[in-house]
């Protein structure tokens, strides 16, 4: 009898291991079949034509952060036509839709929908009809792909073993729209999250991302230096704020070059300088501002403290005073975007099944920022870039360019990828498997 229990235990482990292997093998085959079916459905001529029409409508009427009234109405109209329930308004113009049983687990998919204050210079039939505004970062495509995913999910709602939340978010471009969506409950109940962003540099049909830190956090600041103005011929009678500004900008660069571990990524950059109008007059005040980037909350706190100290001290050295504004009441700082390793691997597997193993590539960490980071702070999440460059385009233009273009053949890929990541997450088991 003494040997019975070890033998029984060993046999049970072997049986469970065999069952687990069989289960995961079957799940992998099922997932591979699902991803192909979804992509084929999204590439159907009628479906693709609908995606293109939706994207072009959004592109023609770009709206800035928290002003996305036309875009929000279009989203609601499409959701109504699909019979999908939603909440509105969320964070002023946002829309949050749900598909599924209402039971756990809940999985979130996100698209941002705001445009940029840029005059479009691309000459085509569906060029922006609003002067000075353009979808120059692809948010029109993001919104369209999520609407496409909504249609695919609704058509496959009987396969959903849980609930999918579709988060159509305003104000990504500097306004921290994700933060306000979360504040208004958009993330309530969600156990994990997935997001996509177009990449005009990568070829269409490719995905790029990485586990762990992907993008930096960012903060902004403006400064006013107060001196004493006067004639340029008598500088000794003035307190020159331009000289104080010049020395301050140089000193700020030492925070990274002389105070930061060379192996830690930080950035302090000045974006504008304003001061004076006449060539022979030293002005009374000057102003400047910029951004700082970081990968941790500790770095954020340190940079913020030292930026303020350096500016105020340098101003004082030159017998001036300085007021530093980090604008956090209007432009909330973004945390770093960090991909949860398990959700990243899950999305990567789906991408490989859909597009081929070589189509999913590692993306180097970048010091750019993205407010998807607010979601990733709250729940396990993954953020991927999806290529939109047509092979015939030899010199693609990057984000925020007035010449920004995408290949619309990316739309069915993004729509089906969203849907497949969500369905397979719910299908593989409960949220505890992804913590």
C-alpha positions as CSV (number, residue, x, y, z in Angstrom):
1,X,0.0,0.0,0.0
2,X,2.9,2.4,0.7
3,X,3.9,2.3,-3.0
4,X,0.3,2.7,-4.2
5,X,0.0,6.4,-3.5
6,X,3.2,7.5,-5.3
7,X,2.2,5.4,-8.3
8,X,-1.3,6.7,-8.3
9,X,-0.1,10.3,-8.0
10,X,2.4,9.8,-10.9
11,X,-0.3,8.3,-13.1
12,X,-2.7,11.1,-12.3
13,X,-0.1,13.7,-13.2
14,X,0.6,11.9,-16.5
15,X,-3.1,11.8,-17.3
16,X,-3.6,15.5,-16.5
17,X,-0.5,16.4,-18.6
18,X,-1.8,14.4,-21.5
19,X,-5.2,16.0,-21.2
20,X,-3.7,19.5,-21.0
21,X,-1.6,18.8,-24.1
22,X,-4.6,17.5,-26.0
23,X,-6.8,20.4,-24.9
24,X,-4.2,23.1,-25.8
25,X,-3.5,21.4,-29.1
26,X,-7.2,21.3,-29.9
27,X,-7.6,25.0,-28.8
28,X,-4.7,26.0,-31.1
29,X,-6.3,24.3,-34.1
30,X,-9.6,25.9,-33.3
31,X,-8.0,29.3,-32.9
32,X,-6.1,29.0,-36.2
33,X,-9.3,28.1,-38.0
34,X,-11.2,30.9,-36.3
35,X,-8.6,33.6,-37.3
36,X,-8.7,32.5,-40.9
37,X,-12.5,32.5,-41.0
38,X,-12.7,36.0,-39.5
39,X,-10.1,37.4,-42.0
40,X,-11.9,35.8,-44.9
41,X,-15.2,37.3,-43.8
42,X,-13.6,40.8,-43.3
43,X,-12.0,40.6,-46.8
44,X,-15.3,39.8,-48.5
45,X,-15.9,42.4,-51.1
46,X,-19.1,43.7,-49.5
47,X,-17.6,43.8,-46.0
48,X,-14.4,45.6,-47.3
49,X,-16.5,48.1,-49.2
50,X,-18.4,48.9,-46.1
51,X,-15.1,49.4,-44.1
52,X,-13.8,51.7,-46.7
53,X,-17.0,53.8,-46.8
54,X,-16.9,54.2,-43.0
55,X,-13.3,55.1,-42.9
56,X,-13.7,57.7,-45.7
57,X,-16.7,59.3,-43.9
58,X,-14.6,59.7,-40.7
59,X,-11.6,61.0,-42.7
60,X,-13.6,63.7,-44.4
61,X,-14.8,65.2,-41.2
62,X,-11.9,65.1,-38.7
63,X,-12.6,66.4,-35.2
64,X,-10.2,67.3,-32.4
65,X,-10.1,65.9,-28.9
66,X,-13.4,65.9,-27.0
67,X,-15.1,67.5,-30.1
68,X,-15.8,64.2,-31.9
69,X,-19.5,64.8,-32.2
70,X,-19.9,63.7,-35.9
71,X,-17.6,60.8,-35.4
72,X,-19.5,59.7,-32.3
73,X,-22.8,59.9,-34.1
74,X,-21.5,57.8,-37.0
75,X,-20.3,55.1,-34.5
76,X,-23.6,55.1,-32.8
77,X,-25.5,54.8,-36.1
78,X,-23.4,51.8,-37.1
79,X,-23.8,50.1,-33.8
80,X,-27.6,50.7,-34.0
81,X,-27.7,49.1,-37.4
82,X,-25.9,46.1,-36.0
83,X,-28.1,45.8,-33.0
84,X,-25.3,46.4,-30.5
85,X,-26.0,48.0,-27.2
86,X,-23.8,50.9,-26.0
87,X,-23.4,53.7,-23.5
88,X,-23.0,57.3,-24.5
89,X,-21.8,59.9,-23.8
90,X,-18.7,58.6,-21.9
91,X,-16.0,61.2,-21.3
92,X,-18.0,63.8,-23.3
93,X,-18.0,62.1,-26.8
94,X,-16.9,58.5,-26.1
95,X,-18.9,55.4,-26.8
96,X,-18.7,52.1,-25.0
97,X,-20.4,49.1,-26.6
98,X,-20.8,45.5,-25.3
99,X,-21.3,42.3,-27.1
100,X,-21.9,38.9,-25.5
101,X,-23.7,37.3,-22.6
102,X,-22.8,40.0,-20.0
103,X,-21.0,37.3,-18.0
104,X,-17.3,37.2,-17.1
105,X,-14.7,37.3,-18.3
106,X,-14.9,40.7,-20.0
107,X,-12.3,41.6,-22.6
108,X,-11.7,45.2,-23.8
109,X,-10.9,46.5,-27.3
110,X,-10.0,50.1,-27.8
111,X,-9.9,52.6,-30.6
112,X,-9.2,56.4,-30.4
113,X,-11.1,58.7,-32.7
114,X,-9.7,62.2,-32.6
115,X,-7.8,64.0,-35.3
116,X,-5.0,66.6,-35.4
117,X,-4.9,70.4,-36.1
118,X,-3.1,69.8,-39.5
119,X,-4.0,70.9,-43.0
120,X,-4.2,67.9,-45.2
121,X,-2.0,68.1,-48.3
122,X,-2.9,64.7,-49.8
123,X,-5.0,65.3,-52.9
124,X,-7.7,62.5,-53.2
125,X,-11.4,62.2,-53.5
126,X,-12.0,61.9,-49.7
127,X,-9.6,64.7,-48.5
128,X,-10.5,66.4,-45.3
129,X,-13.4,68.8,-45.7
130,X,-12.5,70.7,-42.6
131,X,-9.7,73.3,-43.0
132,X,-6.8,72.9,-40.6
133,X,-7.9,69.5,-39.4
134,X,-6.8,66.1,-40.5
135,X,-6.7,62.4,-39.5
136,X,-2.9,62.4,-39.8
137,X,-2.4,59.7,-37.2
138,X,-4.8,57.0,-38.4
139,X,-7.4,57.3,-35.8
140,X,-10.1,57.1,-38.5
141,X,-8.7,53.7,-39.4
142,X,-8.6,52.6,-35.7
143,X,-12.3,53.5,-35.3
144,X,-13.2,51.8,-38.5
145,X,-11.3,48.6,-37.6
146,X,-13.1,48.5,-34.2
147,X,-16.5,48.9,-35.9
148,X,-15.4,46.1,-38.2
149,X,-14.6,44.0,-35.2
150,X,-18.0,44.9,-33.7
151,X,-19.7,43.5,-36.9
152,X,-17.6,40.3,-36.8
153,X,-18.2,39.8,-33.1
154,X,-21.9,40.4,-33.5
155,X,-22.0,37.8,-36.3
156,X,-20.2,35.3,-34.0
157,X,-21.9,36.3,-30.7
158,X,-23.0,32.7,-30.2
159,X,-19.3,31.8,-29.9
160,X,-18.5,34.3,-27.2
161,X,-17.8,32.7,-23.8
162,X,-18.1,36.0,-22.0
163,X,-18.4,39.6,-23.0
164,X,-16.4,42.0,-25.2
165,X,-16.3,45.7,-24.4
166,X,-15.6,48.1,-27.4
167,X,-14.1,51.4,-26.2
168,X,-14.4,54.2,-28.7
169,X,-12.2,56.9,-27.0
170,X,-11.9,60.6,-27.6
171,X,-8.9,62.9,-27.0
172,X,-5.8,60.6,-27.4
173,X,-3.7,63.4,-28.9
174,X,-2.4,65.0,-25.7
175,X,-5.7,65.1,-23.8
176,X,-5.4,61.8,-22.0
177,X,-8.8,60.7,-23.2
178,X,-8.2,57.2,-21.9
179,X,-7.9,58.5,-18.3
180,X,-11.3,60.2,-18.5
181,X,-12.9,57.1,-20.1
182,X,-11.6,55.0,-17.2
183,X,-12.8,57.7,-14.8
184,X,-16.3,57.4,-16.3
185,X,-16.3,53.6,-15.9
186,X,-15.3,52.4,-19.4
187,X,-13.0,49.8,-17.9
188,X,-15.4,48.5,-15.2
189,X,-15.4,44.7,-15.2
190,X,-12.8,44.4,-17.9
191,X,-10.1,41.8,-17.1
192,X,-7.8,42.4,-20.0
193,X,-7.4,44.8,-22.9
194,X,-6.0,45.0,-26.5
195,X,-5.3,48.0,-28.8
196,X,-4.0,48.6,-32.3
197,X,-2.2,51.6,-33.9
198,X,-1.4,51.9,-37.6
199,X,2.2,52.1,-38.6
200,X,2.9,53.8,-41.9
201,X,6.5,52.6,-42.0
202,X,5.9,48.9,-41.7
203,X,4.5,47.0,-44.7
204,X,0.8,46.1,-44.7
205,X,0.2,42.7,-43.2
206,X,2.8,43.0,-40.5
207,X,2.5,43.5,-36.7
208,X,5.1,44.9,-34.5
209,X,5.3,45.1,-30.7
210,X,7.2,43.8,-27.7
211,X,6.5,42.5,-24.2
212,X,7.2,44.8,-21.3
213,X,7.9,48.6,-21.8
214,X,7.0,49.6,-25.3
215,X,6.5,53.4,-25.2
216,X,7.6,56.1,-22.8
217,X,5.5,58.2,-20.4
218,X,5.4,61.9,-21.1
219,X,4.9,65.2,-19.3
220,X,4.9,68.8,-20.5
221,X,5.8,72.1,-19.1
222,X,5.7,75.8,-19.9
223,X,7.8,78.5,-18.3
224,X,7.6,82.3,-18.0
225,X,10.8,84.1,-16.9
226,X,10.3,87.6,-15.5
227,X,13.2,90.0,-15.8
228,X,13.5,93.8,-16.2
229,X,13.3,95.2,-19.7
230,X,15.2,98.0,-21.2
231,X,17.3,99.3,-24.1
232,X,19.8,96.9,-25.6
233,X,22.5,99.6,-25.4
234,X,22.2,99.6,-21.6
235,X,22.1,96.0,-20.6
236,X,23.4,96.8,-17.1
237,X,20.1,98.6,-16.3
238,X,18.1,95.5,-17.2
239,X,17.7,92.0,-15.8
240,X,17.9,90.1,-19.1
241,X,15.4,87.2,-19.2
242,X,16.8,86.0,-22.6
243,X,20.2,85.3,-21.0
244,X,18.5,83.5,-18.1
245,X,16.4,81.5,-20.6
246,X,19.5,80.5,-22.6
247,X,21.4,79.3,-19.6
248,X,18.3,77.5,-18.3
249,X,17.9,75.5,-21.5
250,X,21.5,74.4,-21.5
251,X,21.3,73.5,-17.8
252,X,18.1,71.4,-18.4
253,X,20.1,69.1,-20.8
254,X,22.4,68.2,-17.9
255,X,19.6,66.4,-16.1
256,X,19.9,63.6,-18.6
257,X,23.5,63.9,-19.6
258,X,24.9,64.2,-16.1
259,X,22.3,63.1,-13.6
260,X,20.8,60.0,-15.3
261,X,22.2,56.5,-15.5
262,X,23.3,56.1,-19.2
263,X,21.4,52.8,-19.2
264,X,18.1,54.5,-18.2
265,X,16.0,56.1,-20.9
266,X,15.0,59.7,-20.2
267,X,14.5,62.8,-22.4
268,X,14.1,66.5,-21.8
269,X,13.4,68.5,-24.9
270,X,12.4,72.2,-25.5
271,X,9.8,72.7,-28.2
272,X,9.3,76.5,-28.3
273,X,10.9,79.7,-27.2
274,X,9.1,83.1,-27.4
275,X,10.5,86.5,-26.3
276,X,10.9,90.0,-27.5
277,X,10.0,91.8,-30.8
278,X,12.5,94.6,-31.4
279,X,16.1,94.1,-32.2
280,X,17.3,96.8,-29.9
281,X,15.1,96.1,-26.8
282,X,15.7,93.6,-24.0
283,X,12.2,92.3,-23.2
284,X,10.7,92.1,-19.7
285,X,9.5,88.5,-20.0
286,X,10.2,85.5,-22.1
287,X,8.6,82.1,-22.2
288,X,9.5,78.6,-23.4
289,X,8.2,75.0,-23.0
290,X,8.8,71.4,-23.8
291,X,8.3,67.8,-22.9
292,X,10.0,65.2,-20.8
293,X,9.9,61.4,-21.2
294,X,10.4,58.5,-18.8
295,X,9.8,54.8,-18.2
296,X,8.7,54.7,-14.6
297,X,6.8,56.8,-12.0
298,X,10.1,57.3,-10.1
299,X,11.7,58.9,-13.2
300,X,8.6,61.0,-13.7
301,X,8.8,62.4,-10.2
302,X,12.5,63.0,-10.4
303,X,12.4,64.8,-13.7
304,X,9.5,67.0,-12.7
305,X,11.3,68.0,-9.5
306,X,14.7,68.7,-11.1
307,X,13.1,70.6,-14.1
308,X,11.5,73.0,-11.6
309,X,14.6,73.3,-9.5
310,X,16.9,74.0,-12.4
311,X,14.6,76.6,-14.0
312,X,14.0,78.5,-10.8
313,X,17.6,78.4,-9.8
314,X,19.0,79.5,-13.1
315,X,16.5,82.4,-13.2
316,X,17.5,83.5,-9.7
317,X,21.2,83.4,-10.7
318,X,20.4,86.0,-13.4
319,X,18.3,88.1,-11.0
320,X,15.1,87.0,-12.6
321,X,12.2,85.0,-11.4
322,X,10.5,82.0,-13.1
323,X,7.0,80.4,-13.0
324,X,6.9,76.7,-14.1
325,X,3.6,75.2,-15.1
326,X,3.3,71.4,-15.7
327,X,-0.2,71.9,-17.0
328,X,-1.5,68.7,-15.3
329,X,-5.0,70.2,-14.9
330,X,-5.3,70.4,-18.7
331,X,-2.8,68.0,-20.2
332,X,-2.5,65.1,-17.8
333,X,0.9,63.3,-18.1
334,X,0.9,59.9,-19.7
335,X,2.4,56.9,-18.0
336,X,4.7,54.5,-19.9
337,X,3.0,51.9,-22.1
338,X,3.9,48.5,-20.7
339,X,2.7,45.3,-22.4
340,X,1.7,42.5,-20.1
341,X,3.8,39.5,-21.2
342,X,0.9,37.0,-21.2
343,X,-1.6,39.2,-23.1
344,X,1.3,40.1,-25.5
345,X,2.0,36.5,-26.2
346,X,-1.7,35.8,-26.7
347,X,-2.1,38.5,-29.3
348,X,1.2,37.6,-30.9
349,X,0.0,34.0,-31.3
350,X,-3.3,35.2,-32.9
351,X,-1.3,37.5,-35.2
352,X,1.0,34.6,-36.3
353,X,-2.0,32.4,-37.0
354,X,-3.6,35.0,-39.1
355,X,-0.7,36.5,-41.0
356,X,2.1,34.0,-40.7
357,X,4.9,33.7,-38.1
358,X,7.3,36.0,-39.9
359,X,4.7,38.8,-40.0
360,X,4.9,39.5,-36.3
361,X,8.1,41.3,-35.4
362,X,9.7,42.8,-32.3
363,X,9.4,46.6,-32.1
364,X,12.2,48.5,-30.4
365,X,11.2,50.6,-27.4
366,X,10.4,54.2,-28.3
367,X,10.3,57.4,-26.3
368,X,7.0,58.4,-28.0
369,X,3.9,58.3,-25.8
370,X,0.4,56.8,-26.1
371,X,-2.5,57.1,-23.7
372,X,-3.4,53.4,-24.1
373,X,-0.9,53.3,-21.2
374,X,-3.7,54.3,-18.8
375,X,-5.6,51.1,-19.6
376,X,-2.4,49.0,-19.2
377,X,-1.9,50.5,-15.8
378,X,-5.2,49.1,-14.6
379,X,-5.5,45.7,-16.3
380,X,-3.2,43.3,-18.2
381,X,-3.0,44.7,-21.7
382,X,-1.2,44.6,-25.0
383,X,-0.7,47.3,-27.7
384,X,0.4,46.4,-31.2
385,X,1.4,48.4,-34.3
386,X,-0.1,47.2,-37.6
387,X,1.6,48.0,-40.9
388,X,-0.2,50.2,-43.4
389,X,2.5,50.8,-46.1
390,X,1.8,49.7,-49.6
391,X,4.8,48.2,-51.3
392,X,4.5,50.7,-54.1
393,X,5.1,53.6,-51.7
394,X,8.8,54.2,-51.7
395,X,8.9,57.2,-49.3
396,X,6.1,56.7,-46.7
397,X,5.3,59.7,-44.5
398,X,5.2,59.2,-40.7
399,X,2.5,60.1,-38.2
400,X,1.4,63.7,-37.9
401,X,2.5,64.5,-41.4
402,X,0.1,66.5,-43.8
403,X,1.0,63.8,-46.4
404,X,0.1,60.9,-44.2
405,X,-1.7,58.1,-46.1
406,X,-2.6,54.4,-45.4
407,X,-3.4,51.4,-47.5
408,X,-7.0,50.7,-46.8
409,X,-6.4,47.0,-47.2
410,X,-5.3,47.1,-43.6
411,X,-8.9,47.6,-42.4
412,X,-10.1,44.0,-42.7
413,X,-6.8,42.8,-41.1
414,X,-7.2,45.1,-38.1
415,X,-10.9,44.3,-37.7
416,X,-10.4,40.5,-37.8
417,X,-7.4,40.7,-35.5
418,X,-9.4,42.6,-32.9
419,X,-12.2,40.1,-33.1
420,X,-9.9,37.0,-33.0
421,X,-7.9,38.2,-30.0
422,X,-11.1,38.8,-28.1
423,X,-13.0,35.6,-29.0
424,X,-9.9,33.4,-28.4
425,X,-9.2,35.1,-25.1
426,X,-12.7,34.3,-23.9
427,X,-12.6,30.8,-25.4
428,X,-9.3,29.8,-23.9
429,X,-10.6,30.0,-20.4
430,X,-11.1,32.4,-17.5
431,X,-9.3,35.6,-16.9
432,X,-7.2,33.9,-14.2
433,X,-5.3,32.2,-17.0
434,X,-3.9,35.5,-18.1
435,X,-2.9,37.2,-14.9
